[in-house]
Amino acid sequence: MRYQRDAAAEERVARLRDRGLPPPVLISAGAPARRPVGWNGATELRQSCDVAVGLQDDMMQDACELVLESRRLHAATRTGVGLAGGVAEADHPRTCGAGRPLAAASVHWVRRGRGGSGRPRPGSGWAVGAHPIFARCYHLLSPVAERAGTSEHRQELLEGLSGDVVELGAGNGLNFAHYPLEVERVLAIEPDPFLRAKAELAAPRAPVPVSVREGWAEQLPIPDGHFDAAVASLVLCSVPSAEQALGELFRVLRPGGELRFYEHVRAEDPTAARRQDRADVIWPLLGGGCHPNRETVAAIAAAGFDIERVRRFIFQPSRMTAPVAPHVIGRARRP
């Protein structure tokens, strides 16, 4: 079995280790490699990042490379190519199997020393459940966004909240510190095991009681009409069906219950919206299933909520985030 060593790929693996991320170990399918020996996967991967997204920031560049690299390596296993610490030779870095686009493939990683793919439970409601590398990149990069203004947005989102609250897609728990003391308790739902572990570490530092639970958007583990308020924070972009997720939030809220939402949305400007549509071809690959062009406010209204307040604004902490710059913070209520 043939594979070629790639110094740039090995450097990325070293960066993974330095940042506490698991390096990939891919299992060989036993078929011969079919990529020309002269192919440099790292160069092609970097060019794909530069051309498709126009990245300049080093941290964002690394995140882009790690996500694309994980998907390309998975494609190598699907085409029967072996890898052992180098870059595999494959028919094409962005296809798998019989010409199927890599976007349709889930990432499969095996941690050193133990088996485990990081894949979601069947029927999982969050695309991030199938993106273990994105989850780790998100945790590493989120402090940059917090310092750029996301922390203030979270404060605005949660001010004046009270009673029992359910938070959908809690991620690594960055909302927890901003809950006001009038909140009696928070049930934080997060499907990704890595981010859920980070949220569990953040929960004891919150000013209110927070419990973190595994769950999925289309089937929340909560009885009907159980909560006074729900929070959706930068999550409705990545659920496969925002309508189904909002239907679940409607179900678990008591009549008169409040929905607080903070999301990036489709631009109101037609030209910017068309750019988002074009970016949506590659953005879900880089952003854990995130779609930059969803009309989330309209979806909230269609789910039966009464929209009470919406503030639209542009927030772009880096050049990479231009497709998701239009944001909303708002409040809606279940009749």
Residue pairs with C-beta under 8 A, 6 or more apart in sequence:
1 28
1 30
1 32
1 33
1 82
2 32
2 33
2 37
2 89
3 33
3 81
3 82
3 83
3 84
3 86
3 87
3 88
3 89
4 37
4 39
4 86
4 87
4 89
5 85
5 86
5 87
6 40
6 41
6 42
6 86
6 87
7 42
8 40
8 42
8 43
8 46
9 41
9 42
9 69
9 86
9 87
10 85
10 86
12 42
12 62
12 65
12 66
12 69
13 23
13 24
13 85
15 62
16 22
16 23
16 66
17 23
19 136
19 140
21 66
21 133
21 136
22 109
22 111
22 112
23 112
24 70
24 73
24 83
24 109
24 110
25 109
25 110
25 111
25 112
26 73
26 74
26 76
26 77
26 82
26 83
26 88
26 108
26 110
27 77
27 110
28 77
28 81
28 82
28 83
28 84
29 77
29 80
29 81
29 82
30 80
30 82
31 79
31 80
31 81
32 80
33 81
33 82
33 88
33 89
33 90
34 79
34 81
34 89
34 90
34 91
35 81
35 88
35 89
35 90
35 91
36 89
37 89
39 89
41 72
41 87
41 88
41 93
42 87
44 93
45 65
45 68
45 69
45 72
45 93
46 61
46 65
48 68
48 93
48 94
49 55
49 61
49 64
49 65
49 68
52 282
53 64
53 282
53 286
53 320
54 319
54 320
55 61
55 64
55 319
55 320
56 319
56 320
57 318
57 319
57 320
59 140
59 141
59 144
60 141
60 318
60 320
62 137
63 137
63 140
63 141
63 286
64 286
64 320
66 133
66 137
67 131
67 133
67 134
67 137
67 285
67 286
68 285
68 286
70 107
70 109
70 133
71 94
71 102
71 105
71 107
71 285
72 90
72 93
72 94
72 102
73 83
73 87
73 88
74 96
74 102
74 105
74 106
74 107
74 108
75 90
75 92
75 93
75 94
75 95
75 96
75 102
75 105
76 83
76 88
76 89
76 90
77 83
77 108
78 96
78 97
78 105
79 90
79 91
79 96
79 97
81 88
81 89
81 90
82 88
93 102
94 101
94 102
95 101
95 102
96 102
96 104
96 105
97 105
102 285
103 284
103 285
106 119
106 130
107 118
107 119
107 130
107 131
107 132
107 133
108 117
108 118
108 119
109 117
109 118
109 132
109 133
110 116
110 117
118 130
118 132
118 193
118 194
119 129
119 130
120 126
120 129
120 130
120 191
120 216
121 129
121 191
121 216
123 216
123 218
123 219
124 130
124 191
124 216
125 191
125 216
125 217
125 218
125 219
125 239
125 240
125 241
125 244
125 245
126 169
126 191
126 192
126 216
126 217
126 235
126 238
126 239
126 289
127 238
127 239
127 240
127 284
127 288
127 289
127 290
128 134
128 135
128 138
128 169
128 191
128 192
128 195
128 238
128 288
128 289
129 191
129 192
129 216
130 289
131 288
131 289
132 192
132 194
134 286
134 287
134 288
135 192
135 194
135 195
135 288
136 194
138 171
138 172
138 195
138 288
139 172
139 194
139 195
139 198
142 150
142 171
142 172
142 174
144 317
144 318
145 317
146 174
148 315
148 317
148 318
149 315
149 317
150 174
150 315
150 317
151 174
151 178
153 262
153 315
153 327
153 329
154 174
154 175
154 178
154 233
154 262
155 178
156 311
156 329
157 175
157 178
157 231
157 233
157 260
157 261
157 262
157 329
158 175
158 178
158 179
158 180
158 231
158 260
159 180
160 180
160 182
161 179
161 180
161 182
161 183
161 229
161 231
161 258
161 260
162 180
162 182
162 183
162 184
162 228
162 229
163 182
163 183
163 184
163 227
163 228
163 229
164 183
164 184
164 185
164 187
164 226
164 227
164 228
164 229
165 179
165 183
165 185
165 186
165 187
165 227
165 228
165 229
165 230
165 231
166 186
166 187
166 188
166 189
166 220
166 222
166 226
166 227
166 229
166 230
166 231
166 249
166 252
167 175
167 186
167 187
167 188
167 189
167 230
167 231
167 233
168 189
168 217
168 220
168 230
168 231
168 232
168 233
168 235
168 245
168 249
169 189
169 190
169 191
169 217
169 232
169 233
169 234
169 235
169 238
169 239
170 176
170 188
170 189
170 190
170 195
170 196
170 199
170 212
171 190
171 192
171 195
171 198
171 199
171 233
171 234
171 235
172 195
172 198
172 199
172 202
173 188
173 198
173 199
173 200
173 201
173 202
173 203
173 206
173 210
173 212
174 202
175 231
175 233
176 186
176 188
176 199
176 202
176 203
176 205
176 206
176 210
177 202
177 205
177 206
177 207
179 186
179 206
179 207
179 208
179 210
180 207
180 208
181 207
181 208
183 208
184 208
184 209
185 208
185 209
185 210
185 211
186 206
186 208
186 209
186 210
186 211
187 211
187 213
187 222
187 227
188 199
188 203
188 210
188 211
188 212
188 213
189 213
189 214
189 215
189 220
189 221
190 196
190 199
190 212
190 213
190 214
190 215
191 214
191 215
191 216
191 217
193 214
196 212
196 214
199 212
200 212
202 210
203 210
203 211
203 212
213 221
215 221
217 235
217 239
217 240
217 241
217 244
217 245
217 248
218 239
218 240
218 241
218 244
218 245
218 248
219 248
220 248
220 249
220 251
220 252
222 252
223 252
224 251
224 252
225 251
225 252
225 253
225 254
225 255
225 257
226 252
226 254
227 252
227 253
227 254
227 257
228 253
228 254
228 257
228 258
229 253
229 257
229 258
229 259
229 260
230 249
230 252
230 253
230 257
230 258
230 259
230 260
231 259
231 260
231 261
232 245
232 249
232 259
232 260
232 261
232 262
232 263
233 260
233 261
233 262
233 263
234 262
234 263
234 264
235 245
235 263
236 242
236 245
236 246
236 261
236 263
236 294
236 296
236 299
237 263
237 264
237 287
237 290
237 291
237 292
237 294
237 296
237 324
238 287
238 288
238 289
238 290
238 291
239 245
240 289
242 294
242 296
242 299
243 299
243 302
243 303
246 299
246 300
246 302
246 303
246 305
247 303
249 259
249 303
250 303
250 304
250 305
250 334
253 259
253 334
254 334
255 334
255 335
256 333
256 334
256 335
257 333
257 334
258 331
258 332
258 333
258 334
259 300
259 305
259 331
259 332
259 333
259 334
260 330
260 331
261 296
261 300
261 328
261 329
261 330
261 331
261 332
262 327
262 328
262 329
263 294
263 296
263 327
263 328
264 292
264 315
264 324
264 325
264 326
264 327
264 328
265 294
265 295
265 296
265 297
265 312
265 326
265 327
265 328
266 273
266 276
266 292
266 293
266 294
266 295
266 296
266 326
267 273
267 275
267 276
267 293
267 325
267 326
268 312
268 326
272 326
273 293
275 322
275 323
276 292
276 293
276 323
277 293
279 292
279 293
279 323
280 291
280 292
280 293
280 323
283 290
283 291
283 292
283 323
283 324
284 290
284 291
287 324
290 324
292 323
292 324
296 328
297 307
297 310
297 328
297 330
300 307
300 330
300 332
301 307
301 332
304 334
304 335
305 332
305 333
305 334
306 332
306 333
306 334
306 335
307 330
307 331
307 332
308 330
308 331
308 332
308 333
309 330
309 331
310 328
310 329
310 330
311 328
311 329
311 330
312 326
312 327
312 328
313 326
313 327
313 328
313 329
314 325
314 326
314 327
315 325
315 327
316 322
316 325
